[in-house]
Amino acid sequence: MFDREVLEVQQGVWINERWIRDAKLGRRLQVVVRPGEIRILPVPDEAEQEVSARGWDVFLSLGRTAQSGRLPNAAVEHDRYLYGKAQ
């Protein structure tokens, strides 16, 4: 379901609470302003942010404990080593 309405900017723009509820954005919002757009996004709760931070810690730790490989320039020759294709 899409609601579309043309608004005239006077002193600001009012966003109806029903639109926020229909979009399931939650009670806390963040506003991101970029050239040509304004985005309104939900703010993740603190527990969700903590899980995300722990996930990144685990992901980043994988490189620290990786065993060295036997192939020279594995990153540069990725396609050739994995798929047998020349770049």
C-alpha positions in Angstrom: 0.0 0.0 0.0 1.4 3.4 -1.0 0.2 6.7 0.2 1.3 9.6 -1.9 0.5 13.2 -1.1 2.0 16.5 -2.4 2.9 18.8 0.4 3.6 22.5 0.3 6.5 23.5 2.5 5.5 26.4 4.7 7.6 26.3 7.9 8.2 22.6 7.7 6.6 19.4 6.7 4.3 17.5 9.0 4.4 13.7 8.7 1.2 12.1 9.9 1.6 9.6 12.8 -0.5 7.1 10.8 2.1 7.1 8.0 4.9 6.3 10.5 2.7 3.6 12.1 1.8 2.1 8.6 5.5 2.1 7.7 6.2 0.2 10.9 9.1 2.5 11.8 8.6 2.3 15.6 8.7 5.1 18.2 12.3 6.3 17.7 13.3 7.7 14.3 16.5 8.9 12.7 16.5 11.4 9.9 19.2 11.2 7.2 19.5 14.2 4.9 21.3 13.9 1.6 21.2 16.1 -1.6 17.8 15.4 -3.2 16.4 13.2 -0.4 15.4 13.0 3.2 15.1 9.5 4.7 13.3 8.6 7.9 14.5 5.4 9.4 13.8 3.4 12.5 16.5 3.6 15.3 17.5 0.0 16.3 17.1 -0.7 19.9 20.2 -1.0 22.1 20.0 -4.8 22.2 20.0 -5.0 18.4 22.9 -2.6 18.2 24.9 -4.8 20.7 24.2 -7.9 18.7 25.4 -6.2 15.5 28.5 -5.0 17.2 29.3 -8.4 18.5 28.7 -9.9 15.0 31.2 -7.5 13.5 33.8 -8.4 16.2 33.4 -12.1 15.2 33.7 -11.3 11.5 36.8 -9.2 11.9 38.4 -11.8 14.2 38.3 -14.4 11.4 41.2 -12.7 9.6 43.3 -12.5 12.7 43.2 -16.3 13.2 43.4 -17.4 9.6 46.0 -19.8 8.6 48.3 -18.7 5.8 47.6 -20.2 2.4 49.8 -21.9 -0.1 48.8 -19.8 -3.1 50.7 -16.7 -4.0 48.6 -13.6 -4.7 45.3 -15.4 -3.8 43.4 -12.1 -3.6 44.7 -10.9 -7.0 44.1 -14.2 -8.7 40.8 -15.0 -7.0 38.8 -15.9 -10.1 41.5 -18.0 -11.6 42.0 -20.0 -8.4 38.4 -20.5 -7.6 36.8 -20.8 -11.0 39.6 -21.5 -13.4 39.0 -18.3 -15.2 41.5 -15.8 -16.4 40.7 -12.1 -15.5 
